[in-house]
Structures are given as structure tokens and as C-alpha cells.
Amino acid sequence: MDRSGDGRRFPVLTEATMTPRQREVYRGIVSGPRKGAAGPFNALLRSPEVADRVQRVGEYVRFQTTIPAPLNEMAILITGRFWSAQFEFWAHRRLAKQAGLAEAIIDAIAEGRRPSPMSDDERIVYEFCTQLFRDKAVSNATFEAARDRFGEQGVVDLIAASGYYSIVSMVLNVDRHPLPESEQPPLKPL
């Protein structure tokens, strides 16, 4: 049941309607590098302890990862496509462009097809993340390619990006978080 009027299942919280712990976590989120609490945070704040812990992982994955920004955004888009998370893909499509990921790669991911051409680094990230979602594991060759290029920390950072943005995508999908009024869904059914 939509109780918010915009399609969301979780009514929009305001600081006045938040519990003290929700307010504390909210202020921690908006005072960090995000400078806001859009997207999944309205829903996540229903469990302030989860919101606090999840947002800390997200802060690392988005702003401090060892994976270069265009490749990290590529991993995020692959995750959003896997979950068919319209808002997530819409938001990170812009960030991926700003980070320098080619529009042809973004479009291919949106359409559920393998991008071509890709750089070696893009191919490694694409294979790693795609196998992780498709096969629930990665092959030895894919693991070794990612480890050789990004190191063991980079492999874990790619897994963390896939996991964090899976949580975000699931929260947004369950909430039925809407796109901005004038925007069209970026993902078609596969």
C-alpha cells in the first residue's frame, strides 16, 4: 500500500518525525561526503542500526575504494541492471558519465548485453561482476585477472561494491522508490 503519494511504500521521514536514533544516523549521513540522504536512506532509516552500518560501507565503496571511479561506476551499473533497480541505474548512469565511462558501455549494460569495445580494465570488471551475479562465483581465470590488476584489496572492493549496491537496489525496489517526475525508466525488461 502506497502511503506516501509518490509510489513509495515508506512515507518520507522528516527530522521532526524521526526518533532520536534515526535523527542521529540521518545527521551522520548528511554530514558525510554524500551531503544528503537520498535514495535508499529514507527506507533504511526504519532500522537506524542497519542504516548506520550500511551507510558506512557505502561511504567507503563510493568514495574511498581502490577501484578507479569509472570502473567502480561500471560495477555499480552492472549491479543495478542485475536487480533491475530503476532509480539506482538512473542515478549512477549520470555519475558513470561524469567519471568518464563511455556512454556505449553504459547503454550496453542497460540493455543487458556485453559492451564492445572495452579496455582491459573494463573487461576485467565486467567479467568479474557479471560472473559473480550470473554464476554466484567467479572462475579462476577471472579471479586471477582481477587480482593481478587490482590486487587482493581491489578484488574485495569489487565484491563490496556488488554487495553494497545489491542492498541499495533491493531497498529501492521494495520501497518502489520513484524516479524524478520528468524521468523515464532507464531499464527495459530483459
N, C-alpha and C positions, 0 to 999 in steps of 0.2 A: 504494500500500500504506500503510495506516494503521499507523505505528509508535509512535503516542503514546497510543492507547487511548481518545481522545475524538473521533476523526474527523479530526484534523489530520494532514496529511502531513509537517509539520515537527515533530519532537519538541520539547517545551518546553525551552528553554535555561535554565540557572541560571547565576549568576555563576561558580560553580565549574567549569561545563563550557564556558564561553566562552573564546575566545582573548583575549589581551591587547587586541587592537584591538576586538573585539566588546565587551569589558567597558568600554573607554574610551567607545565610542559609546553603549552602554547607559546608562552613568552620565550622559552628556551629555543623553540623552533624559529620564531620570527626574528630573534636577535642574532641568529647564526648566519651563515653565508647565503641561505635561501632568501632571506629578507621578507619572508611571507610564509603562509601556511596553506597554500592552495592544494588542489588535487586531493590526495588521499587523506590529508590530515584531519579534515572535519570528521570523517568516519573513524579514523584511528583514535582520535581523542576520546571516543567512548570507552576505551581501555587505556587510560593515561600511562600505565606502566609499559604496555606494548608500544604505544606511540613514542614514548621516550626512547626506548631501546631501539626500535626500528628506525627512528629518525637519525639516531647516531650512526647506525650502519650506513644509512643513505647519505649522510653528510660525507662520510669517507668515500663511498663508492662514487659519488658525483663530483666531489671537489678535491679529493686527495689521492685517488687511485694512481697506481703506477702505469696504467694503460693510457696512452695518448688520447686526448679528448675526442678526435673523430672516430677512433676505434671503439672507445667506450660508448659513444653515442650509437655506433653501429650495433654493439651488443645489446644496448637498451632497446633499439628498434626491433631487433630480432625477438627479444622477449615480448615486447608489446604486440608484435604480429602473432607470436605463438598463442598468446592469451586473447587475441582479437580485442585488445583494450583500446578503444577508440580515442579516449581522452589522452591516455599515455602516449600513443603514437602521434597524435596531433601535437602535443606539447613538445615532444622530443624531435619531431621532424624539423621544427624550426631551430632547435638547439644543435641538431646534427648539421644542418646547413651552415649555421654560424661557426661551428667547429671546423668546417671545411670538408665534410663528407659529400661526395658527389651526389647530385640530385638523381642521377640514373641509378645509383646504388640504393638510395632511399626508396625510389619508386619500385625497384625490383623486389625489395624486401616487403613493401606494402602489398605487392601483387603475389607474394609467396613464391617467387622464383629466384633462382641463383643469379646474382648480379654478374655481369660481364661487360667490360673487363674489371678486374680488381688487382690492386697491388698485392705483393706477397703478404704484407701485414694484414690487409683486409681479408685476404683468402684464409689466413690462419684464424682470425677472429670469426669469420663466417662459418668455417668448418667446425670450429670448437663449439660455438654456441648452438649451431644448427644440430650437430650430433647430440649435444647434451639434451636438448629438448626432444628430438626425434627418437633417440635411442636410449635415453636416460643414462648415458655414459658416453665416453669418447674413446676412439680407437687409440692404440699405442702410437701410431704414426701421428695422429692429431695431437695427442698429449705432448709427444716429444717436440713437435714443431712449435707448439705454444711455449713450452718450457725453454726450448733453445732460443726463442726470440724474446720472450718477456720474463724469463726466469720463473722460479717456483712461486715467488710472490705474485707475479703477473698472472699465473695460472689461477691462483686462489682469488685474485682480484676479478678475473673474468667470471669465475663461479659466483662470487659475491654479487657482482652486477646482475647476473642472471637470476639469482635468488632474491635479491632485494627488489628488483623491478617485477619479479613474479608476484611478490606480496603486494606491491603497489598496484599492479594490474588487477589482481584478484579483488582487492578492496574497491577499486574504482568500478569494476564490473558489478560487484554485489551491490554497491551503493547506487548504481546506474547514474554515475556522475555525468552531467551533461557537458557537451561542448559549448563554447560561447555561442550566443544566439545566431550569428551570421555564418557560422562554420558548418561545413558538410563533413560527415564521417569520412576519414581518410582510408579506412579499410573496408574492402568488399569481402563477402564470404568467400572462402576458398573452396 
